[in-house]
């Protein structure tokens, strides 16, 4: 069964310097029917104005994944993690017992576009961890690239949850499939382009909750990028 949520149905907050879309309830956006999907708690698509961002603030017991689409993200936290992330870079922060971090657009002239994703951990009170990786376009063409995983397979960064985030790039007419194990569910989010998922056409910003299915068949009708969450 597929349950579709269109891009315009997401929560939206525009502060001028921050233009944010929320797939699930977040901050001042509250929708009791969209509190998360399994352990997937947050998908925020954010655009930060030049030089703007958030100062030091706390998190705990959450797996936080940031994926930079364009621009540059300056990050610093109290675990010693510090640096500037560029397009294709992935940041994983396991907040565990507690972490403070800041995140800013590192450019004084260009906008920053990113996804920030929160996944609830299956282990509470773990030691905080920080990690970075890079996914070149070549890693996403012709196959699924594993971004983060509860097993760390294919060199993906490890998270404290029996879940995986995968991404792929598709050209018009290209197909991609994914098999779900018994009892698993999936969440598909279209980053760019237009993709048919088991016959349902989704455009950029659209998403599908998928339950009681074992096979996913994706067919692109435009150049596209897709995020796929394989969840318990």
Residue pairs with C-beta under 8 A, 6 or more apart in sequence:
1 210
1 211
1 212
1 213
2 197
2 198
2 200
2 208
2 209
2 210
2 213
3 208
3 209
3 210
3 211
4 200
4 202
4 206
4 207
4 208
5 23
5 34
5 206
5 207
5 208
5 209
6 205
6 206
7 21
7 203
7 204
7 205
7 206
8 205
10 21
10 22
10 23
10 45
10 205
11 21
11 22
11 23
11 25
11 26
11 29
11 31
12 20
12 21
12 22
12 29
13 19
13 20
13 22
13 27
13 28
13 29
14 20
16 49
17 48
17 49
17 52
18 46
18 47
18 48
18 49
18 52
19 46
19 47
20 44
20 45
20 46
20 47
21 44
21 45
21 46
21 205
22 29
22 42
22 43
22 44
23 34
23 42
23 43
23 44
23 45
23 189
23 207
24 31
24 34
24 35
24 36
24 37
24 40
24 41
24 42
24 43
25 31
25 32
25 34
25 35
25 36
26 42
26 44
35 41
36 42
36 120
37 185
37 187
37 209
37 229
37 231
38 163
38 185
38 187
38 231
38 232
39 119
39 120
39 121
39 122
39 161
39 163
39 231
39 232
40 117
40 118
40 119
40 120
40 163
40 187
40 229
40 231
41 62
41 118
41 119
41 120
42 116
42 117
42 118
43 115
43 116
43 117
43 189
43 207
44 115
44 116
44 117
45 113
45 114
45 115
45 205
46 112
46 113
46 114
46 115
46 116
47 111
47 112
47 113
48 71
48 104
48 105
48 111
48 112
48 114
49 105
49 111
50 105
50 107
50 108
50 109
50 110
50 111
51 104
51 105
51 107
51 108
52 104
52 105
53 74
53 102
53 103
53 104
53 105
54 102
54 103
54 104
55 102
56 78
56 100
56 101
56 102
57 100
57 101
57 102
58 98
58 99
58 100
59 93
59 95
59 98
59 99
59 101
60 95
60 96
60 97
60 98
60 99
61 95
61 96
61 97
61 120
61 121
61 124
61 125
62 95
62 118
62 119
62 120
62 121
63 92
63 93
63 94
63 95
63 118
63 119
63 120
63 121
63 148
63 159
63 160
63 161
64 91
64 92
64 93
64 94
64 95
64 116
64 117
64 118
65 90
65 91
65 92
65 93
65 116
65 117
65 118
65 119
65 147
65 148
65 159
65 165
66 73
66 75
66 85
66 90
66 91
66 93
66 103
66 114
66 115
66 116
66 117
67 89
67 90
67 114
67 115
67 116
67 117
67 147
67 167
68 85
68 86
68 87
68 88
68 89
68 90
68 112
68 113
68 114
69 87
69 113
69 114
69 115
69 191
70 87
70 111
70 112
70 113
71 87
71 105
71 106
71 107
71 110
71 111
71 112
71 113
71 114
72 84
72 85
72 86
72 105
72 106
72 107
72 110
72 112
73 84
73 85
73 89
73 91
73 103
73 104
73 105
73 106
73 112
73 114
74 83
74 84
74 102
74 103
74 104
74 105
74 106
75 81
75 82
75 83
75 84
75 85
75 91
75 101
75 102
75 103
76 82
76 101
76 102
77 93
77 99
77 100
77 101
77 102
77 130
78 99
78 100
78 101
79 99
79 128
79 129
79 130
80 130
81 93
81 101
81 130
81 132
83 132
84 106
85 91
85 132
88 134
88 135
88 136
88 137
89 132
89 133
89 134
89 135
90 132
90 133
90 134
90 135
90 147
90 148
90 157
91 130
91 131
91 132
92 129
92 130
92 131
92 132
92 133
92 148
92 157
92 159
93 99
93 101
93 128
93 129
93 130
93 131
94 121
94 126
94 128
94 129
94 130
94 159
94 160
95 128
96 121
96 125
96 126
96 127
96 128
96 129
96 160
97 125
97 126
97 127
97 128
98 128
99 128
99 130
105 111
105 112
106 112
115 191
115 227
117 165
119 148
119 159
119 161
119 163
119 165
120 161
121 159
121 160
121 161
122 150
122 160
122 161
122 162
123 160
126 160
131 157
133 147
133 155
133 156
133 157
135 145
135 147
135 167
137 169
139 145
140 167
140 168
140 169
140 225
141 168
141 169
143 168
143 176
144 166
144 167
144 168
144 176
144 178
144 228
145 154
145 166
145 167
145 168
146 153
146 154
146 155
146 156
146 164
146 165
146 166
147 156
147 157
147 164
147 165
147 166
147 167
148 156
148 157
148 158
148 159
148 164
148 165
149 156
149 157
149 158
149 159
149 163
149 164
149 165
150 158
150 159
150 160
150 161
150 162
150 163
150 164
151 158
151 164
152 158
156 164
161 232
162 232
163 229
163 230
163 231
163 232
164 229
164 230
165 227
165 228
165 229
166 178
166 227
166 228
166 229
166 230
167 191
167 225
167 226
167 227
167 228
168 176
168 225
168 226
168 228
169 223
169 224
169 225
170 176
170 193
170 195
170 218
170 220
170 223
170 224
170 225
170 226
171 220
171 223
172 220
172 221
172 222
172 223
173 219
173 220
173 221
174 219
174 220
175 217
175 218
175 219
175 220
176 218
176 226
177 215
177 216
177 217
177 218
178 186
178 215
178 216
178 218
178 228
178 230
179 214
179 215
179 216
180 186
180 210
180 213
180 214
180 215
180 216
180 230
182 214
183 232
184 230
184 231
184 232
185 209
185 210
185 211
185 231
185 232
186 209
186 210
186 213
186 216
186 228
186 229
186 230
186 231
187 207
187 208
187 209
187 210
187 228
187 229
187 231
188 197
188 202
188 207
188 208
188 210
188 216
188 218
188 226
188 227
188 228
188 229
189 206
189 207
189 226
189 227
189 229
190 202
190 203
190 204
190 205
190 206
190 207
190 224
190 225
190 226
190 227
191 204
191 224
191 225
191 226
191 227
192 204
192 223
192 224
192 225
193 203
193 204
193 220
193 221
193 222
193 223
193 224
193 225
194 201
194 202
194 203
194 204
194 220
194 221
194 222
194 224
195 201
195 202
195 218
195 219
195 220
195 221
195 224
195 226
196 202
196 217
196 218
196 219
196 220
196 221
197 208
197 210
197 216
197 217
197 218
198 210
198 213
198 215
198 216
198 217
199 217
200 208
201 221
202 208
210 216
216 228
218 226
